[in-house]
Amino acid sequence: MVEWARLLGHEAEMVDMMGLAGPRVSKMVGGAYVETVRCAPRVFHALYCAGGKLSSSERRSPVYYANRLVAEPLLRYLEKHPADVILSPHLFPAETLTYIKEKGLASLPVLAVSTDYTCIPFWEETRCDGYILPHPDLMEEYVHRGIPAEKLFSLGIPVRPAFSEP
């Protein structure tokens, strides 16, 4: 996404939000995800299905409450590195930023970039200013999950130009 933004003439920086809470947190969160998908796909599938059943626009999930724990390190980072807009390529920072905005701790625009070809569980917990979707066929699914249609933009997944070369 950084290359994509820079090609459009913007300054951009990619930050590992979990890394702001410390390298152990980043390794634990990222490592747990990758290892579960790689070594125990059935466990990942079961967790994903459970998330689908828990997911609701009526209440917040344990995932939301876990992600709000990273709010303080993210706010400290943003104080030192002001931004005009934040692009979130993952649910976790989108949830943290939702918490920050709802508590009135920051008001900068947040755009979520969905890199999945489905509306994964818990997106409806977020309150981003816009959602960039990989394909127009997903619009109805996101609306059905409670995300306002006027916040959905089917622009594709921003990738490096090298991926467009034959």
DSSP file (Angstrom, degrees, kcal/mol; ACC not computed):
  #  RESIDUE AA STRUCTURE BP1 BP2  ACC     N-H-->O    O-->H-N    N-H-->O    O-->H-N    TCO  KAPPA ALPHA  PHI   PSI    X-CA   Y-CA   Z-CA
    1    1 A M     >        0   0    0      0, 0.0     4,-2.6     0, 0.0     5,-0.2   0.000 360.0 360.0 360.0 -29.9    0.0    0.0    0.0
    2    2 A V  H  >  +     0   0    0      2,-0.2     4,-2.5     1,-0.2     5,-0.2   0.943 360.0  46.4 -63.3 -47.4    2.9    2.3    0.6
    3    3 A E  H  > S+     0   0    0      1,-0.2     4,-2.5     2,-0.2    -1,-0.2   0.913 111.6  53.0 -60.4 -41.9    4.1    2.1   -3.0
    4    4 A W  H  > S+     0   0    0      1,-0.2     4,-1.1     2,-0.2    -2,-0.2   0.928 111.0  45.7 -58.5 -48.6    0.5    2.7   -4.2
    5    5 A A  H  <>S+     0   0    0     -4,-2.6     5,-2.2     1,-0.2     3,-0.3   0.897 112.9  50.4 -64.1 -40.8    0.1    5.8   -2.1
    6    6 A R  H ><5S+     0   0    0     -4,-2.5     3,-1.8     1,-0.2    -1,-0.2   0.874 104.9  56.9 -67.0 -36.5    3.5    7.1   -3.1
    7    7 A L  H 3<5S+     0   0    0     -4,-2.5    -1,-0.2     1,-0.3    -2,-0.2   0.815 103.9  54.4 -62.3 -28.7    2.7    6.6   -6.8
    8    8 A L  T 3<5S-     0   0    0     -4,-1.1    -1,-0.3    -3,-0.3    -2,-0.2   0.397 128.7-100.7 -84.6   2.7   -0.3    8.8   -6.3
    9    9 A G  T < 5S+     0   0    0     -3,-1.8     2,-0.3     1,-0.3    -3,-0.2   0.623  80.2 128.2  92.3  14.3    2.0   11.5   -4.9
   10   10 A H      < -     0   0    0     -5,-2.2     2,-0.4    -6,-0.1    -1,-0.3  -0.698  61.9-117.8-102.0 154.1    1.4   11.0   -1.2
   11   11 A E        +     0   0    0     -2,-0.3     2,-0.3     2,-0.0    -1,-0.0  -0.737  44.9 177.3 -80.6 138.6    3.9   10.6    1.6
   12   12 A A        -     0   0    0     -2,-0.4     2,-0.3     2,-0.0   -10,-0.0  -0.997  20.5-175.3-148.6 149.9    3.3    7.2    3.2
   13   13 A E        -     0   0    0     -2,-0.3     2,-0.5     2,-0.0    -2,-0.0  -0.994  19.7-138.4-144.8 137.3    4.7    5.0    5.8
   14   14 A M        -     0   0    0     -2,-0.3     2,-0.4     2,-0.0    -2,-0.0  -0.861  24.6-173.6 -97.9 128.5    3.8    1.4    6.9
   15   15 A V        -     0   0    0     -2,-0.5     2,-1.1     4,-0.0     3,-0.1  -0.981  26.5-134.1-126.2 132.6    3.8    0.8   10.6
   16   16 A D     >  -     0   0    0     -2,-0.4     4,-1.0     1,-0.2     3,-0.4  -0.753  20.1-163.9 -81.8 102.7    3.3   -2.4   12.5
   17   17 A M  H >> S+     0   0    0     -2,-1.1     3,-0.8     1,-0.3     4,-0.6   0.884  88.2  51.8 -59.7 -40.4    0.7   -1.3   15.1
   18   18 A M  H >4 S+     0   0    0      1,-0.3     3,-1.1     2,-0.2     8,-0.4   0.850 102.6  61.0 -65.6 -31.7    1.3   -4.4   17.2
   19   19 A G  H >4 S+     0   0    0     -3,-0.4     3,-1.2     1,-0.3    -1,-0.3   0.780  92.0  66.2 -64.5 -26.3    5.0   -3.6   17.1
   20   20 A L  H << S+     0   0    0     -4,-1.0    -1,-0.3    -3,-0.8    -2,-0.2   0.788  99.4  52.0 -64.6 -26.5    4.3   -0.3   18.8
   21   21 A A  T << S-     0   0    0     -3,-1.1    -1,-0.3    -4,-0.6    -2,-0.2   0.515 134.1 -72.4 -84.9  -6.1    3.3   -2.3   21.8
   22   22 A G    <>  -     0   0    0     -3,-1.2     4,-2.1    -4,-0.3    -1,-0.3  -0.304  41.3 -90.0 126.8 151.1    6.6   -4.1   21.7
   23   23 A P  H  > S+     0   0    0      0, 0.0     4,-2.6     0, 0.0     5,-0.2   0.824 122.6  56.6 -61.9 -31.9    8.3   -6.7   19.5
   24   24 A R  H  > S+     0   0    0      2,-0.2     4,-2.7     1,-0.2     5,-0.2   0.910 107.0  48.7 -66.2 -40.5    7.0   -9.6   21.6
   25   25 A V  H  > S+     0   0    0     -3,-0.3     4,-2.8     2,-0.2     5,-0.3   0.938 113.1  47.8 -63.7 -46.1    3.4   -8.4   21.1
   26   26 A S  H  X S+     0   0    0     -4,-2.1     4,-2.5    -8,-0.4     5,-0.4   0.926 114.8  45.1 -60.1 -45.8    3.9   -8.2   17.4
   27   27 A K  H  X S+     0   0    0     -4,-2.6     4,-2.3     1,-0.2     5,-0.3   0.897 114.0  49.7 -66.4 -39.8    5.6  -11.6   17.2
   28   28 A M  H  X S+     0   0    0     -4,-2.7     4,-2.2    -5,-0.2     5,-0.2   0.948 116.6  39.7 -64.9 -49.3    3.0  -13.2   19.4
   29   29 A V  H  X S+     0   0    0     -4,-2.8     4,-1.8     2,-0.2    -2,-0.2   0.965 123.8  38.1 -67.5 -52.6    0.0  -11.8   17.4
   30   30 A G  H  X S+     0   0    0     -4,-2.5     4,-2.5    -5,-0.3     5,-0.2   0.906 118.5  49.5 -65.3 -41.7    1.4  -12.3   13.9
   31   31 A G  H  X S+     0   0    0     -4,-2.3     4,-2.8    -5,-0.4     5,-0.3   0.896 108.3  52.4 -65.5 -41.1    3.1  -15.5   14.8
   32   32 A A  H  X S+     0   0    0     -4,-2.2     4,-2.0    -5,-0.3    -1,-0.2   0.915 112.2  46.5 -62.3 -42.1    0.0  -17.1   16.3
   33   33 A Y  H  X S+     0   0    0     -4,-1.8     4,-2.5    -5,-0.2     5,-0.2   0.964 115.8  43.3 -63.5 -53.0   -2.0  -16.2   13.2
   34   34 A V  H  X S+     0   0    0     -4,-2.5     4,-2.7     1,-0.2     5,-0.2   0.918 115.7  47.9 -62.6 -44.8    0.6  -17.5   10.7
   35   35 A E  H  X>S+     0   0    0     -4,-2.8     4,-3.2    -5,-0.2     5,-0.7   0.885 111.6  50.2 -65.9 -38.0    1.3  -20.7   12.7
   36   36 A T  H  X5S+     0   0    0     -4,-2.0     4,-1.7    -5,-0.3     8,-0.4   0.940 114.5  43.8 -65.4 -45.5   -2.4  -21.5   13.1
   37   37 A V  H  <5S+     0   0    0     -4,-2.5    -2,-0.2    -5,-0.2    -1,-0.2   0.919 122.3  39.2 -63.2 -43.2   -3.1  -21.1    9.4
   38   38 A R  H  <5S+     0   0    0     -4,-2.7    -2,-0.2    -5,-0.2    -3,-0.2   0.917 130.3  23.4 -75.6 -45.0    0.0  -23.0    8.4
   39   39 A C  H  <5S+     0   0    0     -4,-3.2    -3,-0.2    -5,-0.2    -2,-0.2   0.717 133.8  26.7-100.2 -23.4    0.1  -25.8   11.0
   40   40 A A    >X< +     0   0    0     -4,-1.7     4,-2.1    -5,-0.7     3,-0.7  -0.448  61.0 160.8-139.2  63.8   -3.5  -26.1   12.2
   41   41 A P  H 3> S+     0   0    0      0, 0.0     4,-2.6     0, 0.0     5,-0.1   0.809  77.9  57.1 -59.4 -29.7   -5.8  -24.9    9.4
   42   42 A R  H 3> S+     0   0    0      2,-0.2     4,-2.4     1,-0.2     5,-0.1   0.883 106.2  49.5 -68.7 -36.2   -8.8  -26.8   11.0
   43   43 A V  H <> S+     0   0    0     -3,-0.7     4,-2.5    -7,-0.2     5,-0.2   0.928 111.5  49.3 -65.3 -44.3   -8.3  -24.9   14.2
   44   44 A F  H  X S+     0   0    0     -4,-2.1     4,-2.8    -8,-0.4    -2,-0.2   0.928 110.8  50.4 -59.0 -44.6   -8.2  -21.6   12.2
   45   45 A H  H  X S+     0   0    0     -4,-2.6     4,-2.6     1,-0.2    -1,-0.2   0.912 110.5  49.1 -60.2 -43.5  -11.4  -22.6   10.4
   46   46 A A  H  X S+     0   0    0     -4,-2.4     4,-2.4     2,-0.2    -1,-0.2   0.909 112.8  47.1 -63.7 -42.1  -13.1  -23.4   13.7
   47   47 A L  H  X S+     0   0    0     -4,-2.5     4,-2.5     2,-0.2    -2,-0.2   0.900 111.7  51.1 -65.2 -40.4  -12.0  -20.0   15.2
   48   48 A Y  H  X S+     0   0    0     -4,-2.8     4,-2.1     2,-0.2    -2,-0.2   0.918 111.4  47.5 -62.7 -44.3  -13.2  -18.2   12.0
   49   49 A C  H  X S+     0   0    0     -4,-2.6     4,-1.6     2,-0.2    -2,-0.2   0.902 111.3  50.6 -64.1 -41.1  -16.6  -20.0   12.2
   50   50 A A  H  X S+     0   0    0     -4,-2.4     4,-2.0     1,-0.2    -2,-0.2   0.905 109.2  52.0 -62.5 -40.7  -16.9  -19.1   15.9
   51   51 A G  H  X S+     0   0    0     -4,-2.5     4,-2.4     1,-0.2    -2,-0.2   0.892 105.7  55.1 -61.1 -40.1  -16.0  -15.5   15.0
   52   52 A G  H  < S+     0   0    0     -4,-2.1    -1,-0.2     1,-0.2    -2,-0.2   0.853 110.1  45.7 -61.3 -35.4  -18.8  -15.5   12.4
   53   53 A K  H  < S+     0   0    0     -4,-1.6    -1,-0.2     1,-0.2    -2,-0.2   0.834 116.8  44.3 -76.7 -32.8  -21.3  -16.6   15.0
   54   54 A L  H  < S+     0   0    0     -4,-2.0    -2,-0.2    -5,-0.1    -1,-0.2   0.785  89.6 106.6 -77.8 -29.7  -20.0  -14.0   17.6
   55   55 A S     <  +     0   0    0     -4,-2.4     2,-0.3    -5,-0.2     5,-0.1  -0.269  42.7 147.5 -61.8 128.6  -19.8  -11.2   15.0
   56   56 A S        -     0   0    0      3,-0.4     3,-0.4     1,-0.1     5,-0.1  -0.977  52.9-139.1-160.9 144.8  -22.6   -8.6   15.4
   57   57 A S  S    S+     0   0    0     -2,-0.3     3,-0.1     1,-0.2    -2,-0.1   0.523 102.5  67.8 -81.2  -4.7  -23.1   -4.9   14.9
   58   58 A E  S    S+     0   0    0      1,-0.1     2,-0.3    -3,-0.0    -1,-0.2   0.703 110.0  15.3 -86.9 -22.4  -25.1   -4.9   18.2
   59   59 A R  S    S-     0   0    0     -3,-0.4    -3,-0.4     0, 0.0     2,-0.3  -0.956  78.2-105.2-148.9 163.9  -22.2   -5.7   20.5
   60   60 A R        -     0   0    0     -2,-0.3    -3,-0.1    -5,-0.1    -2,-0.0  -0.698  32.4-135.1 -95.5 146.4  -18.4   -5.7   20.6
   61   61 A S     >  -     0   0    0     -2,-0.3     4,-1.7    61,-0.1     3,-0.2  -0.415  27.4-105.2 -92.7 168.6  -16.4   -8.9   20.5
   62   62 A P  H  > S+     0   0    0      0, 0.0     4,-2.3     0, 0.0     5,-0.2   0.813 121.5  62.8 -60.2 -29.1  -13.4  -10.0   22.6
   63   63 A V  H  > S+     0   0    0      2,-0.2     4,-2.3     1,-0.2     5,-0.2   0.922 102.3  48.9 -62.0 -44.2  -11.3   -9.2   19.5
   64   64 A Y  H  > S+     0   0    0      1,-0.2     4,-1.7     2,-0.2    -1,-0.2   0.942 111.8  48.2 -60.1 -48.0  -12.3   -5.5   19.7
   65   65 A Y  H  < S+     0   0    0     -4,-1.7     4,-0.5     1,-0.2    -1,-0.2   0.851 111.2  50.7 -66.2 -33.7  -11.5   -5.4   23.4
   66   66 A A  H >< S+     0   0    0     -4,-2.3     3,-1.1     1,-0.2    -1,-0.2   0.911 110.2  50.1 -66.7 -41.6   -8.1   -7.0   22.8
   67   67 A N  H >< S+     0   0    0     -4,-2.3     3,-1.5     1,-0.3    -2,-0.2   0.778  98.3  65.5 -71.2 -25.7   -7.3   -4.5   20.0
   68   68 A R  G >< S+     0   0    0     -4,-1.7     3,-1.6     1,-0.3     4,-0.3   0.716  85.5  75.0 -69.1 -17.0   -8.1   -1.5   22.1
   69   69 A L  G <  S+     0   0    0     -3,-1.1     3,-0.3    -4,-0.5    -1,-0.3   0.693  90.9  56.2 -65.6 -17.5   -5.2   -2.4   24.4
   70   70 A V  G <> S+     0   0    0     -3,-1.5     4,-1.9    -4,-0.2    -1,-0.3   0.405  80.1  96.1 -93.6   1.8   -2.9   -1.1   21.7
   71   71 A A  H <> S+     0   0    0     -3,-1.6     4,-2.8     1,-0.2     5,-0.2   0.910  79.4  52.3 -60.0 -45.8   -4.6    2.4   21.6
   72   72 A E  H  > S+     0   0    0     -4,-0.3     4,-2.4    -3,-0.3     5,-0.2   0.942 110.9  44.9 -62.5 -49.9   -2.1    4.1   24.0
   73   73 A P  H  > S+     0   0    0      0, 0.0     4,-2.1     0, 0.0    -1,-0.2   0.888 114.6  50.9 -61.1 -35.4    1.1    3.1   22.0
   74   74 A L  H  X S+     0   0    0     -4,-1.9     4,-2.6     2,-0.2    -2,-0.2   0.915 109.4  49.6 -67.6 -41.8   -0.6    4.0   18.8
   75   75 A L  H  X S+     0   0    0     -4,-2.8     4,-1.9     2,-0.2    -1,-0.2   0.902 109.8  51.5 -62.7 -40.8   -1.6    7.4   20.2
   76   76 A R  H  X S+     0   0    0     -4,-2.4     4,-1.4    -5,-0.2    -1,-0.2   0.914 111.0  48.7 -61.2 -42.0    2.0    8.0   21.4
   77   77 A Y  H  X S+     0   0    0     -4,-2.1     4,-1.9     1,-0.2     3,-0.3   0.930 110.0  50.7 -63.0 -45.2    3.2    7.2   17.9
   78   78 A L  H  < S+     0   0    0     -4,-2.6    -1,-0.2     1,-0.2    -2,-0.2   0.800 104.4  58.3 -66.7 -28.4    0.7    9.5   16.2
   79   79 A E  H  < S+     0   0    0     -4,-1.9    -1,-0.2     1,-0.2    -2,-0.2   0.899 114.5  37.3 -64.5 -39.2    1.7   12.4   18.5
   80   80 A K  H  < S+     0   0    0     -4,-1.4    -2,-0.2    -3,-0.3    -1,-0.2   0.727 127.6  36.3 -83.8 -23.4    5.3   12.1   17.2
   81   81 A H  S  < S-     0   0    0     -4,-1.9    -1,-0.2    -5,-0.1    -2,-0.1  -0.681  82.6-158.5-131.8  76.5    4.3   11.3   13.6
   82   82 A P        -     0   0    0      0, 0.0     2,-0.3     0, 0.0    -3,-0.1  -0.202  10.7-164.6 -59.0 147.7    1.2   13.3   12.7
   83   83 A A        -     0   0    0     -5,-0.1     3,-0.1     1,-0.1    25,-0.0  -0.931  27.3-149.1-132.5 155.1   -0.9   11.9    9.8
   84   84 A D  S    S-     0   0    0      1,-0.4     2,-0.3    -2,-0.3    -1,-0.1   0.758  87.9  -1.9 -89.6 -31.0   -3.6   13.3    7.5
   85   85 A V        -     0   0    0     23,-0.1     2,-0.5     2,-0.0    -1,-0.4  -0.982  64.8-137.7-156.5 151.9   -5.3    9.9    7.0
   86   86 A I  E     -a  110   0A   0     23,-2.3    25,-3.1    -2,-0.3     2,-0.6  -0.975   8.5-157.1-119.0 130.4   -4.7    6.3    8.1
   87   87 A L  E     -a  111   0A   0     -2,-0.5    25,-0.2    23,-0.2    23,-0.0  -0.923  10.3-159.7-101.1 124.9   -5.1    3.4    5.8
   88   88 A S  E     -a  112   0A   0     23,-3.2    25,-3.4    -2,-0.6    -2,-0.0  -0.904  13.5-176.2-110.3 109.6   -5.7    0.2    7.7
   89   89 A P  S    S+     0   0    0      0, 0.0     2,-0.3     0, 0.0    26,-0.2   0.293  70.6  45.9 -85.7  12.5   -5.0   -3.0    5.7
   90   90 A H  S  > S-     0   0    0      1,-0.1     4,-1.3    24,-0.1    23,-0.1  -0.991  80.9-119.3-152.6 153.8   -6.2   -5.2    8.5
   91   91 A L  H  > S+     0   0    0     -2,-0.3     4,-2.3     1,-0.2     5,-0.2   0.879 103.8  64.7 -60.2 -42.3   -9.1   -5.5   11.0
   92   92 A F  H  > S+     0   0    0      1,-0.2     4,-2.2     2,-0.2    -1,-0.2   0.920 105.6  40.1 -58.2 -52.1   -7.0   -5.1   14.1
   93   93 A P  H  > S+     0   0    0      0, 0.0     4,-2.9     0, 0.0    -1,-0.2   0.872 112.6  58.0 -65.6 -31.4   -5.8   -1.6   13.6
   94   94 A A  H  X S+     0   0    0     -4,-1.3     4,-1.8     1,-0.2    33,-0.4   0.893 108.1  46.6 -62.1 -37.8   -9.2   -0.6   12.3
   95   95 A E  H  X S+     0   0    0     -4,-2.3     4,-2.2     2,-0.2    -1,-0.2   0.914 112.2  49.4 -70.5 -41.8  -10.7   -1.7   15.6
   96   96 A T  H  X S+     0   0    0     -4,-2.2     4,-2.3     1,-0.2    -2,-0.2   0.924 112.6  47.9 -61.3 -43.7   -8.1    0.1   17.6
   97   97 A L  H  X S+     0   0    0     -4,-2.9     4,-2.5     2,-0.2    -1,-0.2   0.832 107.7  55.9 -68.2 -32.2   -8.7    3.3   15.6
   98   98 A T  H  X S+     0   0    0     -4,-1.8     4,-2.7    -5,-0.2    -1,-0.2   0.938 109.0  47.3 -61.7 -46.5  -12.4    2.9   16.1
   99   99 A Y  H  X S+     0   0    0     -4,-2.2     4,-1.8     1,-0.2     6,-0.2   0.934 112.2  50.0 -59.2 -47.3  -11.9    2.8   19.8
  100  100 A I  H  <>S+     0   0    0     -4,-2.3     5,-2.3     1,-0.2     6,-0.7   0.913 114.2  44.3 -59.3 -45.1   -9.6    5.9   19.7
  101  101 A K  H ><5S+     0   0    0     -4,-2.5     3,-1.3     1,-0.2    -1,-0.2   0.907 111.7  51.8 -69.5 -41.2  -12.1    7.8   17.6
  102  102 A E  H 3<5S+     0   0    0     -4,-2.7    -1,-0.2     1,-0.3    -2,-0.2   0.801 109.0  51.2 -67.1 -27.5  -15.1    6.9   19.7
  103  103 A K  T 3<5S-     0   0    0     -4,-1.8    -1,-0.3    -5,-0.2    -2,-0.2   0.454 114.6-119.1 -86.2  -0.9  -13.3    8.0   22.9
  104  104 A G  T < 5S+     0   0    0     -3,-1.3    -3,-0.2     2,-0.2    -2,-0.1   0.714  77.2 127.5  73.1  20.8  -12.6   11.3   21.2
  105  105 A L  S   <S+     0   0    0     -5,-2.3     2,-0.3     1,-0.2    -4,-0.2   0.679  79.4   2.5 -84.3 -18.6   -8.8   10.8   21.5
  106  106 A A        -     0   0    0     -6,-0.7    -1,-0.2    -9,-0.1    -2,-0.2  -0.968  52.0-165.5-161.3 154.6   -8.2   11.5   17.8
  107  107 A S        +     0   0    0     -2,-0.3     3,-0.1    -3,-0.1    -6,-0.0   0.295  40.4 132.5-130.0  10.3  -10.3   12.5   14.9
  108  108 A L        -     0   0    0      1,-0.1   -23,-0.1   -23,-0.0   -24,-0.1  -0.303  65.6 -93.5 -67.5 150.5   -8.2   11.8   11.8
  109  109 A P        -     0   0    0      0, 0.0   -23,-2.3     0, 0.0     2,-0.4  -0.317  37.8-158.3 -65.1 143.2   -9.9   10.0    8.9
  110  110 A V  E     -a   86   0A   0    -25,-0.2    19,-2.2    17,-0.1    20,-1.2  -0.989   6.6-168.9-125.7 125.6   -9.4    6.2    8.7
  111  111 A L  E     -ab  87 130A   0    -25,-3.1   -23,-3.2    -2,-0.4     2,-0.4  -0.967  12.7-148.8-112.4 123.5   -9.8    4.2    5.6
  112  112 A A  E     -ab  88 131A   0     18,-2.7    20,-3.5    -2,-0.5     2,-0.6  -0.735   5.1-153.8 -88.7 138.4  -10.0    0.4    5.9
  113  113 A V  E     - b   0 132A   0    -25,-3.4     2,-0.5    -2,-0.4    20,-0.2  -0.934   8.4-149.7-115.2 107.9   -8.6   -1.6    3.1
  114  114 A S        +     0   0    0     18,-2.6   -24,-0.1    -2,-0.6     5,-0.0  -0.641  17.9 178.6 -79.0 125.0  -10.2   -5.1    2.8
  115  115 A T        +     0   0    0     -2,-0.5     2,-0.3   -26,-0.2    -1,-0.1   0.230  57.3  87.1-108.7  11.7   -7.7   -7.6    1.4
  116  116 A D  S    S-     0   0    0      2,-0.2     2,-0.1     1,-0.0     4,-0.1  -0.842  77.4-132.1-109.3 149.1  -10.2  -10.5    1.7
  117  117 A Y  S    S+     0   0    0     -2,-0.3     2,-0.3    17,-0.1    16,-0.0  -0.138  91.6  46.6 -92.6  39.0  -12.7  -11.5   -0.9
  118  118 A T  S    S-     0   0    0     -2,-0.1     2,-1.1    23,-0.0    -2,-0.2  -0.943  97.7 -96.3-161.7 162.9  -15.4  -11.7    1.8
  119  119 A C        -     0   0    0     -2,-0.3     3,-0.1    19,-0.0     5,-0.1  -0.773  49.2-147.8 -87.4 100.6  -16.5   -9.6    4.7
  120  120 A I    >   -     0   0    0     -2,-1.1     3,-1.4     1,-0.1    -4,-0.0  -0.241  30.6 -77.1 -68.5 157.9  -14.6  -11.2    7.5
  121  121 A P  T 3  S+     0   0    0      0, 0.0    -1,-0.1     0, 0.0   -69,-0.1  -0.219 112.2  23.5 -55.3 143.0  -16.1  -11.3   11.0
  122  122 A F  T >  S+     0   0    0    -71,-0.2     3,-1.6    -3,-0.1     4,-0.4   0.258  79.3 113.2  86.9  -5.5  -15.9   -8.2   13.1
  123  123 A W  G X  S+     0   0    0     -3,-1.4     3,-1.9     1,-0.3    -3,-0.0   0.881  74.1  64.3 -58.3 -33.7  -15.6   -5.5   10.3
  124  124 A E  G 3  S+     0   0    0      1,-0.3    -1,-0.3    -5,-0.1    -5,-0.0   0.638  91.0  64.9 -67.5 -11.6  -19.1   -4.4   11.4
  125  125 A E  G <  S+     0   0    0     -3,-1.6    -1,-0.3     2,-0.0    -2,-0.2   0.656  88.8  88.1 -78.9 -16.6  -17.6   -3.4   14.8
  126  126 A T    <   -     0   0    0     -3,-1.9   -31,-0.1    -4,-0.4     2,-0.1  -0.452  60.9-158.2 -86.4 156.6  -15.4   -0.7   13.1
  127  127 A R        +     0   0    0    -33,-0.4   -17,-0.1    -2,-0.1     2,-0.1  -0.516  31.2 161.5-129.3  62.1  -16.4    2.8   12.4
  128  128 A C        -     0   0    0      1,-0.1   -17,-0.2   -19,-0.1     3,-0.1  -0.390  47.7-124.3 -79.9 161.9  -14.0    3.8    9.7
  129  129 A D  S    S-     0   0    0    -19,-2.2     2,-0.3     1,-0.2   -18,-0.2   0.699  90.7  -1.2 -79.7 -19.6  -14.7    6.8    7.4
  130  130 A G  E     -b  111   0A   0    -20,-1.2   -18,-2.7     2,-0.0     2,-0.4  -0.977  60.0-142.9-164.5 158.5  -14.4    4.5    4.3
  131  131 A Y  E     -bc 112 152A   0     20,-3.0    22,-2.9    -2,-0.3     2,-0.7  -0.984  11.7-151.1-131.6 119.2  -13.8    0.9    3.3
  132  132 A I  E     -bc 113 153A   0    -20,-3.5   -18,-2.6    -2,-0.4    22,-0.2  -0.817  20.0-160.4 -91.8 119.9  -11.9    0.1    0.2
  133  133 A L  E     - c   0 154A   0     20,-2.8    23,-2.3    -2,-0.7    22,-1.0  -0.720  22.3-133.7-103.5 150.7  -13.1   -3.3   -1.2
  134  134 A P  S    S+     0   0    0      0, 0.0    23,-0.3     0, 0.0    -1,-0.1   0.714  88.5  13.4 -74.1 -19.7  -11.3   -5.6   -3.6
  135  135 A H    >   -     0   0    0     21,-0.1     3,-1.7     1,-0.1     4,-0.2  -0.991  68.1-123.6-157.6 145.0  -14.4   -6.1   -5.8
  136  136 A P  G >  S+     0   0    0      0, 0.0     3,-1.6     0, 0.0     4,-0.4   0.769 104.4  73.0 -62.5 -24.9  -17.8   -4.6   -6.4
  137  137 A D  G 3  S+     0   0    0      1,-0.3     4,-0.4     2,-0.1     3,-0.2   0.674  90.4  61.0 -63.5 -14.4  -19.5   -8.0   -5.7
  138  138 A L  G <> S+     0   0    0     -3,-1.7     4,-2.2     1,-0.2    -1,-0.3   0.604  78.1  88.4 -87.3 -12.4  -18.7   -7.5   -2.0
  139  139 A M  H <> S+     0   0    0     -3,-1.6     4,-2.4    -4,-0.2     5,-0.2   0.918  88.2  47.8 -53.8 -49.9  -20.7   -4.3   -1.6
  140  140 A E  H  > S+     0   0    0     -4,-0.4     4,-2.7     1,-0.2    -1,-0.2   0.883 109.8  53.2 -61.3 -39.9  -23.9   -6.2   -0.7
  141  141 A E  H  > S+     0   0    0     -4,-0.4     4,-1.4     2,-0.2    -1,-0.2   0.911 110.8  46.4 -63.1 -43.0  -22.2   -8.4    1.8
  142  142 A Y  H  <>S+     0   0    0     -4,-2.2     5,-2.3     2,-0.2    -2,-0.2   0.903 113.1  49.1 -66.7 -41.2  -20.7   -5.5    3.7
  143  143 A V  H ><5S+     0   0    0     -4,-2.4     3,-1.9    -5,-0.2    -2,-0.2   0.917 108.4  54.0 -63.0 -43.0  -24.0   -3.6    3.7
  144  144 A H  H 3<5S+     0   0    0     -4,-2.7    -1,-0.2     1,-0.3    -2,-0.2   0.828 105.2  54.7 -59.8 -32.0  -25.7   -6.7    5.0
  145  145 A R  T 3<5S-     0   0    0     -4,-1.4    -1,-0.3    -5,-0.2    -2,-0.2   0.425 129.5 -95.3 -84.6   1.7  -23.2   -6.8    7.8
  146  146 A G  T < 5S+     0   0    0     -3,-1.9    -3,-0.2     1,-0.3    -2,-0.1   0.546  79.5 134.4 103.3   7.2  -24.1   -3.2    8.8
  147  147 A I      < -     0   0    0     -5,-2.3    -1,-0.3     1,-0.1    -2,-0.1  -0.811  62.6-110.2 -92.5 126.1  -21.6   -1.1    7.0
  148  148 A P    >   -     0   0    0      0, 0.0     3,-2.0     0, 0.0     4,-0.2  -0.259  16.7-133.6 -59.6 134.2  -23.2    1.9    5.3
  149  149 A A  G >  S+     0   0    0      1,-0.3     3,-1.7     2,-0.2    -6,-0.1   0.827 103.6  63.3 -56.8 -35.0  -23.2    1.7    1.5
  150  150 A E  G 3  S+     0   0    0      1,-0.3    -1,-0.3   -20,-0.0    -3,-0.0   0.631 100.2  54.1 -70.1 -10.2  -22.0    5.3    1.2
  151  151 A K  G <  S+     0   0    0     -3,-2.0   -20,-3.0   -21,-0.1     2,-0.4   0.420  89.9  95.6 -97.8   0.1  -18.7    4.3    3.0
  152  152 A L  E <   -c  131   0A   0     -3,-1.7     2,-0.4    -4,-0.2   -20,-0.2  -0.793  47.9-179.7 -99.8 131.2  -17.9    1.5    0.6
  153  153 A F  E     -c  132   0A   0    -22,-2.9   -20,-2.8    -2,-0.4     2,-1.4  -0.963  19.3-150.6-131.9 114.1  -15.5    2.0   -2.4
  154  154 A S  E     +c  133   0A   0     -2,-0.4   -22,-0.1   -22,-0.2     3,-0.1  -0.681  45.5 136.8 -86.3  92.3  -14.8   -0.8   -4.7
  155  155 A L        -     0   0    0     -2,-1.4    -1,-0.2   -22,-1.0   -23,-0.1   0.395  59.4-117.8-116.4  -2.0  -11.2    0.2   -5.8
  156  156 A G        -     0   0    0    -23,-2.3    -1,-0.3    -3,-0.2   -21,-0.1  -0.225  47.2 -52.3  85.8 176.4   -9.4   -3.1   -5.7
  157  157 A I        -     0   0    0    -23,-0.3     2,-0.5    -3,-0.1   -42,-0.1  -0.812  56.3-125.0 -91.1 121.4   -6.5   -4.1   -3.5
  158  158 A P        +     0   0    0      0, 0.0     2,-0.3     0, 0.0  -154,-0.1  -0.538  44.8 167.2 -69.7 117.3   -3.7   -1.5   -3.8
  159  159 A V        -     0   0    0     -2,-0.5     5,-0.1  -158,-0.1     0, 0.0  -0.796  42.1 -77.0-126.7 167.7   -0.6   -3.6   -4.7
  160  160 A R    >   -     0   0    0     -2,-0.3     3,-1.8     1,-0.1     4,-0.3  -0.344  41.3-120.4 -61.6 143.6    2.9   -2.9   -6.0
  161  161 A P  G >  S+     0   0    0      0, 0.0     3,-2.0     0, 0.0     4,-0.5   0.797 109.1  72.1 -56.8 -28.7    3.0   -2.1   -9.7
  162  162 A A  G >  S+     0   0    0      1,-0.3     3,-0.9     2,-0.2    -2,-0.0   0.795  88.1  62.5 -59.0 -27.4    5.3   -5.1  -10.2
  163  163 A F  G <  S+     0   0    0     -3,-1.8    -1,-0.3     1,-0.2    -3,-0.0   0.649  99.3  55.2 -73.6 -13.4    2.3   -7.3   -9.6
  164  164 A S  G <  S+     0   0    0     -3,-2.0    -1,-0.2    -4,-0.3    -2,-0.2   0.531  87.6  98.0 -93.6  -8.4    0.6   -5.8  -12.7
  165  165 A E    <         0   0    0     -3,-0.9    -3,-0.0    -4,-0.5     0, 0.0  -0.570 360.0 360.0 -82.3 143.4    3.5   -6.7  -15.0
  166  166 A P              0   0    0      0, 0.0    -1,-0.1     0, 0.0    -3,-0.1   0.521 360.0 360.0 -63.9 360.0    3.4   -9.8  -17.2
